[in-house]
């Protein structure tokens, strides 16, 4: 018998016990197992909320890219100390302070619910569409970036790092903040 991924174990354990994963794990290893099972579900829920929020921001920026995002600046009526911000930063902050961000989150949640409720075939078809689409968009953005004025200077900056910055505490704090999805 070979090794199996944990996800396969969780699904198999739940199916064989006829219970949810935490209760099935409790039946296998006792009360600590149930705690671990609930902790795993809570962790997955928190990560899902985080990524759904990011996807909502992406959806909002995508919709914005067809219109006001191309304006040179965005008015900032909800920020008293800032009158205008250059785009896309201004558009992003304006979108965050408007009801559109809530609508984007609701749309992304509904899409996730619909896709997941239809079963594995729909999930597989969605992944088969969005993963290549993501790569195509990334390639388009790279080509667009290097063809802009001074685009190749950006590539040179990317591939000629300043290793002296590795000794600065703020660089490490920023890196660990990105790794652990929060600011340290």
C-alpha positions as CSV (number, residue, x, y, z in Angstrom):
1,X,0.0,0.0,0.0
2,X,1.6,3.3,-1.1
3,X,1.4,6.6,0.5
4,X,-1.7,8.8,-0.1
5,X,-2.1,12.6,0.2
6,X,-3.8,13.9,3.3
7,X,-6.8,15.1,1.3
8,X,-7.4,11.6,0.1
9,X,-7.1,10.3,3.6
10,X,-9.6,12.9,4.9
11,X,-12.2,12.2,2.2
12,X,-11.7,8.4,2.6
13,X,-12.0,8.6,6.4
14,X,-15.1,10.7,6.2
15,X,-16.8,8.4,3.6
16,X,-15.9,5.2,5.5
17,X,-17.1,6.6,8.8
18,X,-20.2,8.2,7.3
19,X,-19.4,11.4,9.3
20,X,-17.8,14.7,8.9
21,X,-14.0,14.8,9.0
22,X,-13.7,16.0,12.7
23,X,-16.1,13.3,14.0
24,X,-14.5,10.7,11.9
25,X,-11.0,11.6,13.2
26,X,-12.4,11.6,16.7
27,X,-13.6,8.0,16.1
28,X,-10.1,7.1,14.9
29,X,-7.9,8.7,17.5
30,X,-10.2,10.1,20.2
31,X,-11.1,13.6,21.4
32,X,-7.7,15.2,20.3
33,X,-8.4,14.0,16.8
34,X,-11.7,15.9,16.7
35,X,-9.9,19.1,17.8
36,X,-7.4,18.7,15.0
37,X,-10.2,18.0,12.5
38,X,-12.1,21.2,13.5
39,X,-8.8,23.2,13.5
40,X,-8.1,22.0,9.9
41,X,-11.6,23.0,8.8
42,X,-11.2,26.5,10.5
43,X,-7.8,26.9,8.8
44,X,-9.3,26.0,5.4
45,X,-12.2,28.5,5.9
46,X,-9.9,31.4,6.9
47,X,-7.6,30.7,3.9
48,X,-10.7,30.6,1.6
49,X,-11.9,33.9,2.9
50,X,-8.5,35.5,2.4
51,X,-8.3,34.3,-1.2
52,X,-11.9,35.1,-2.0
53,X,-11.2,38.7,-0.9
54,X,-8.1,38.8,-3.2
55,X,-10.1,37.4,-6.1
56,X,-12.8,40.1,-5.5
57,X,-10.1,42.8,-5.7
58,X,-8.9,41.2,-8.9
59,X,-12.4,41.2,-10.3
60,X,-12.9,44.8,-9.3
61,X,-9.6,45.8,-11.0
62,X,-10.5,43.8,-14.1
63,X,-13.9,45.6,-14.4
64,X,-12.1,48.9,-13.7
65,X,-9.6,48.2,-16.4
66,X,-12.3,48.7,-19.0
67,X,-13.0,52.3,-18.0
68,X,-11.8,54.6,-15.3
69,X,-8.6,52.8,-14.6
70,X,-7.2,54.4,-17.8
71,X,-7.7,57.9,-16.4
72,X,-4.5,59.5,-15.2
73,X,-5.8,60.1,-11.7
74,X,-8.8,59.2,-9.5
75,X,-10.6,61.5,-7.2
76,X,-10.5,60.4,-3.6
77,X,-13.8,61.7,-2.0
78,X,-13.6,59.3,1.0
79,X,-10.1,60.4,2.0
80,X,-10.1,63.9,3.4
81,X,-6.3,64.4,3.3
82,X,-5.9,63.2,-0.3
83,X,-7.7,64.9,-3.2
84,X,-6.3,62.7,-6.0
85,X,-4.2,59.6,-6.5
86,X,-2.5,58.5,-9.7
87,X,-4.0,55.4,-11.2
88,X,-4.1,52.4,-10.8
89,X,-3.4,53.1,-7.1
90,X,-6.2,55.7,-6.9
91,X,-8.7,53.5,-8.6
92,X,-7.9,50.6,-6.2
93,X,-8.3,52.7,-3.1
94,X,-11.4,54.4,-4.4
95,X,-12.9,50.9,-5.2
96,X,-12.0,49.7,-1.6
97,X,-14.0,52.5,-0.1
98,X,-17.1,52.0,-2.3
99,X,-19.9,49.5,-2.3
100,X,-18.4,47.8,-5.4
101,X,-16.0,45.9,-3.3
102,X,-18.9,44.2,-1.4
103,X,-20.6,43.4,-4.7
104,X,-17.3,41.9,-6.0
105,X,-17.0,39.7,-2.9
106,X,-20.6,38.5,-3.2
107,X,-20.1,37.7,-6.9
108,X,-16.9,35.7,-6.2
109,X,-18.6,33.8,-3.3
110,X,-21.6,33.0,-5.5
111,X,-19.3,31.8,-8.3
112,X,-17.4,29.6,-5.8
113,X,-20.6,28.1,-4.4
114,X,-22.0,27.4,-7.8
115,X,-18.8,25.8,-9.1
116,X,-18.3,23.7,-6.0
117,X,-21.9,22.6,-5.7
118,X,-21.9,21.1,-9.2
119,X,-19.2,18.6,-8.2
120,X,-15.7,17.7,-9.3
121,X,-16.3,17.8,-13.1
122,X,-17.3,21.5,-12.8
123,X,-14.3,22.2,-10.6
124,X,-12.0,20.4,-13.1
125,X,-13.4,22.4,-16.0
126,X,-13.0,25.6,-14.1
127,X,-9.4,24.9,-13.3
128,X,-8.7,23.8,-16.9
129,X,-10.0,27.2,-18.0
130,X,-8.6,29.6,-15.4
131,X,-5.0,28.2,-15.0
132,X,-4.1,28.5,-18.7
133,X,-6.0,31.9,-18.8
134,X,-3.8,33.1,-15.8
135,X,-0.7,32.1,-17.7
136,X,-1.8,33.8,-20.9
137,X,-2.7,37.0,-19.0
138,X,0.7,36.9,-17.3
139,X,2.5,36.5,-20.6
140,X,0.5,39.4,-22.0
141,X,1.3,41.6,-19.0
142,X,5.0,40.7,-19.3
143,X,5.1,41.6,-23.0
144,X,3.2,44.8,-22.3
145,X,5.6,45.7,-19.5
146,X,8.8,45.2,-21.5
147,X,7.5,47.1,-24.4
148,X,6.7,50.2,-22.4
149,X,9.2,53.1,-22.3
150,X,12.1,52.0,-20.1
151,X,10.6,48.5,-19.8
152,X,13.9,46.8,-20.3
153,X,15.4,49.0,-17.5
154,X,12.8,47.3,-15.2
155,X,14.0,43.9,-16.4
156,X,17.6,44.9,-15.7
157,X,16.6,46.1,-12.2
158,X,14.8,42.8,-11.6
159,X,17.8,40.7,-12.5
160,X,20.5,42.8,-10.9
161,X,19.5,42.7,-7.2
162,X,21.0,44.9,-4.5
163,X,22.4,42.2,-2.1
164,X,23.4,44.8,0.5
165,X,19.6,45.2,1.2
166,X,19.7,41.6,2.6
167,X,21.2,43.0,5.8
168,X,18.3,45.3,6.5
169,X,15.7,44.2,9.0
170,X,12.8,45.8,7.1
171,X,13.5,43.6,4.1
172,X,13.2,40.5,6.2
173,X,10.1,41.7,8.0
174,X,8.4,42.4,4.6
175,X,9.4,39.0,3.3
176,X,8.1,37.1,6.3
177,X,5.0,39.3,6.3
178,X,4.2,38.1,2.7
179,X,5.0,34.5,3.6
180,X,2.6,34.5,6.5
181,X,-0.1,36.6,4.8
182,X,0.1,39.5,7.2
183,X,2.4,42.3,8.3
184,X,4.8,41.5,11.1
